């Protein structure tokens, strides 16, 4: 007798899946003659047992209680597949299917659990005073996936950015991962950056791009100080010009007053001369 299983079964987290197991090369038998036993390959813990025409679950591992079932109507056709309900990350691993009709045979498969990540979200720092040439961090986050995903940053030309990237993954109580990736860049207006997330089992999990237009950026530091310097110089020139004008006006007033005084003295002298009598 030969037992046949696939090399791997992929199941989505939270869904029901079937671990396929078929057997062939046996003589006709009654359901009471068959024994089927599923166990974890590594730890040898019992997952599901069936013999003497009924399920035998006394030794079943606690984590599989009320979650497993065979397909009794298919046993006579050589189908010993196991239904596993509400698959979780903890169920991932190797499973061995043992079948006995007249003699034993077995085969092992690998159960791979997968969960889709949320769409990546890219955020920019809240600091609105960033200027071209400053260093800034772009953050890409995604949640609720399995297994560990890879994050790839690309620029607007589609070139991969591998330097100045820091990524981390944190698992929650269900074993699902949250991805947090930070790209450090030098701020350049009108530049585009893309965060692409890939699940090694499910493939591409989405991407998000951001374009930095530079519309809300402040003047560069050099330009700002040049502007301030020019304003100060202009103010100084205006003050100096006002002082010069004031001095010129004061000098003009003094000169006019002197001329008036001189003219008055001249008139007085002429008046005195006219009034003096001539001697005979």
C-alpha positions in Angstrom: 0.0 0.0 0.0 1.2 3.5 -0.8 0.2 6.8 0.9 0.2 10.0 -1.1 0.2 13.6 0.1 1.2 16.9 -1.5 4.5 18.4 -0.5 2.9 21.5 0.9 -0.6 22.9 1.7 -1.1 26.7 2.0 -3.9 27.8 4.2 -5.1 31.3 5.0 -5.1 32.3 8.6 -8.6 31.9 10.1 -10.0 29.7 7.2 -10.7 26.0 7.0 -8.3 23.8 5.0 -7.9 20.2 3.9 -4.7 18.2 4.4 -5.0 15.8 1.5 -4.0 12.2 2.0 -4.9 9.3 -0.3 -3.8 5.6 -0.3 -3.8 3.0 -2.9 -2.7 -0.6 -3.6 -4.9 -2.2 -1.0 -7.3 -5.2 -1.2 -11.1 -4.8 -0.6 -11.8 -4.0 3.1 -14.6 -3.0 5.4 -14.6 0.4 7.2 -13.9 -1.4 10.5 -10.6 -2.7 9.0 -9.0 0.7 8.4 -7.0 2.7 10.9 -6.0 6.3 10.2 -3.8 8.4 12.4 -2.7 12.0 11.9 0.1 13.5 14.0 2.5 16.4 14.1 5.7 15.3 12.4 8.2 16.9 14.8 6.5 16.5 18.2 4.6 13.3 17.4 1.5 14.8 19.2 -1.8 13.4 18.1 -3.9 15.5 15.7 -6.7 13.0 14.8 -7.2 9.2 15.2 -9.7 6.9 13.6 -10.0 3.1 14.0 -12.6 0.4 14.7 -15.1 2.4 12.6 -15.1 5.6 14.6 -13.0 8.6 15.6 -10.6 8.1 18.5 -9.7 11.5 20.1 -8.7 10.6 23.7 -5.1 11.4 23.0 -5.8 14.4 20.7 -3.6 17.5 21.5 -5.7 20.2 23.2 -5.1 22.8 20.5 -6.9 20.6 17.9 -10.1 19.9 20.0 -13.3 20.4 17.9 -11.3 21.5 14.9 -10.5 18.2 13.0 -12.6 15.8 11.0 -12.2 13.0 8.4 -14.5 12.3 5.5 -16.0 8.9 6.4 -17.9 8.5 3.1 -14.6 8.7 1.2 -12.6 6.2 3.3 -13.6 3.3 1.1 -12.3 5.1 -2.0 -8.9 5.5 -0.4 -9.2 9.1 0.9 -7.9 9.8 4.4 -7.8 13.6 4.1 -8.1 15.7 7.3 -10.3 18.8 7.6 -8.6 21.4 9.8 -10.9 24.3 10.9 -10.0 27.8 11.8 -6.3 27.6 10.8 -3.9 29.7 12.9 -0.3 30.6 12.7 0.4 28.0 15.5 -0.8 25.2 13.2 2.0 25.7 10.8 4.4 22.8 10.5 4.7 19.2 9.4 1.9 16.7 9.5 2.2 12.9 9.0 -0.7 10.8 7.7 -0.5 7.1 8.8 -2.8 4.6 7.2 -3.3 0.9 8.0 -5.5 -1.6 6.2 -3.5 -4.8 6.1 -0.2 -3.0 6.9 1.0 0.5 7.7 2.3 3.2 5.4 2.7 6.9 5.9 3.6 10.2 4.3 4.3 13.7 5.6 3.4 17.1 4.3 4.1 20.7 5.3 1.3 23.1 6.2 2.2 26.7 5.4 0.0 29.4 7.0 -0.4 32.8 5.3 -2.2 36.0 6.1 -2.6 39.1 3.8 -1.0 42.4 5.0 -3.0 45.6 5.0 -2.2 48.0 2.2 1.1 49.9 2.9 0.7 53.4 4.2 3.5 56.0 3.8 3.7 59.0 6.0 5.9 62.1 6.1 7.2 63.9 9.2 4.8 66.5 10.5 7.5 69.2 10.7 6.5 71.9 8.1 9.8 73.8 8.5 11.8 71.3 6.5 13.8 72.8 3.7 15.4 71.4 0.5 18.7 69.8 1.5 17.5 68.7 4.9 17.4 65.1 5.9 13.9 63.6 6.5 12.4 60.2 7.2 9.6 58.5 5.2 7.7 55.8 7.2 5.9 52.8 5.7 3.6 50.7 7.8 1.5 47.6 7.2 -0.4 45.3 9.6 -1.8 41.8 10.2 0.2 39.7 7.8 2.1 36.4 7.8 4.8 35.2 7.3 7.5 38.0 7.5 7.2 40.3 4.6 9.9 42.1 2.7 9.8 45.9 2.1 11.4 47.5 -0.9 11.8 51.2 -1.4 12.1 52.7 -4.9 12.6 56.2 -6.3 10.6 57.8 -9.1 12.7 56.1 -11.7 12.0 52.6 -10.3 15.5 52.2 -8.9 15.7 50.2 -5.7 16.8 52.1 -2.6 18.7 49.8 -0.2 20.8 52.3 1.7 19.5 54.2 4.7 16.5 51.8 5.2 15.6 50.4 8.6 12.8 47.8 8.8 11.4 45.9 11.8 8.6 43.4 12.3 6.6 42.9 15.5 4.3 39.9 16.1 1.0 40.2 18.0 -0.6 37.5 20.2 -1.9 35.7 17.1 1.5 35.5 15.5 0.6 38.1 12.8 3.2 40.7 11.9 3.3 44.5 11.8 5.9 45.9 9.4 7.6 49.3 10.1 10.1 50.5 7.6 11.9 53.9 7.6 13.7 55.5 4.6 16.0 58.4 5.3 16.4 60.8 2.4 17.8 64.2 1.5 14.9 66.4 0.8 14.6 67.2 -2.9 11.4 68.9 -4.2 9.3 67.1 -6.8 10.7 63.7 -6.0 8.7 60.4 -5.7 9.2 57.5 -3.4 7.4 54.1 -3.4 7.1 51.5 -0.6 6.4 48.0 -2.0 5.4 45.1 0.3 5.9 41.5 -0.7 4.5 38.4 1.2 6.8 35.4 0.4 3.8 33.1 0.2 1.1 35.3 -1.2 3.3 37.5 -3.4 2.8 41.2 -3.9 0.8 42.8 -1.1 0.5 46.3 -2.5 2.4 49.5 -2.7 2.1 53.2 -2.0 3.9 56.2 -3.5 4.4 59.7 -2.2 5.5 62.8 -4.2 7.2 65.7 -2.4 6.2 68.8 -4.3 8.0 71.3 -2.2 5.0 73.7 -2.2 4.9 73.9 1.6 8.7 74.2 2.1 10.3 77.2 3.7 13.1 79.2 2.0 16.5 77.6 2.3 18.5 78.9 5.2 21.0 80.7 2.9 18.3 82.5 1.0 16.5 83.4 4.2 19.6 85.1 5.7 20.4 86.8 2.5 16.9 88.3 2.4 17.2 89.4 6.0 20.6 91.0 5.3 19.3 92.9 2.3 16.4 94.2 4.3 18.7 95.4 7.1 21.0 97.1 4.5 18.0 98.8 2.9 16.8 100.1 6.2 20.3 101.4 7.0 20.5 103.2 3.7 17.1 104.8 4.4 18.2 105.9 7.9 21.4 107.3 6.5 19.6 109.1 3.7 17.2 110.7 6.1 20.1 111.9 8.3 21.8 113.5 5.3 18.6 115.2 4.2 18.0 116.4 7.6 21.5 117.9 7.8 21.3 119.5 4.4 18.0 121.0 5.3 19.4 122.4 8.6 22.4 123.8 6.8 20.2 125.4 4.2 18.0 127.0 6.9 21.0 128.4 8.7 22.5 129.8 5.5 19.2 131.5 4.7 19.0 133.0 8.2 22.5 134.4 7.9 21.8 135.9 4.5 18.6 137.4 6.0 20.6 138.9 8.9 23.3 140.3 6.6 20.6 141.8 4.3 19.0 143.4 7.3 22.3 144.9 8.6 23.0 146.3 5.2 19.6 148.0 5.0 20.1 149.5 8.4 23.5 151.0 7.4 22.1 152.4 4.2 19.3 154.0 6.2 21.7 155.6 8.6 23.8 157.0 5.7 20.8 158.6 4.1 19.8 160.4 7.2 23.2 162.0 8.0 23.2 165.9 6.9 25.9 167.2 4.5 28.5 169.6 5.9 28.9 173.0 4.1 
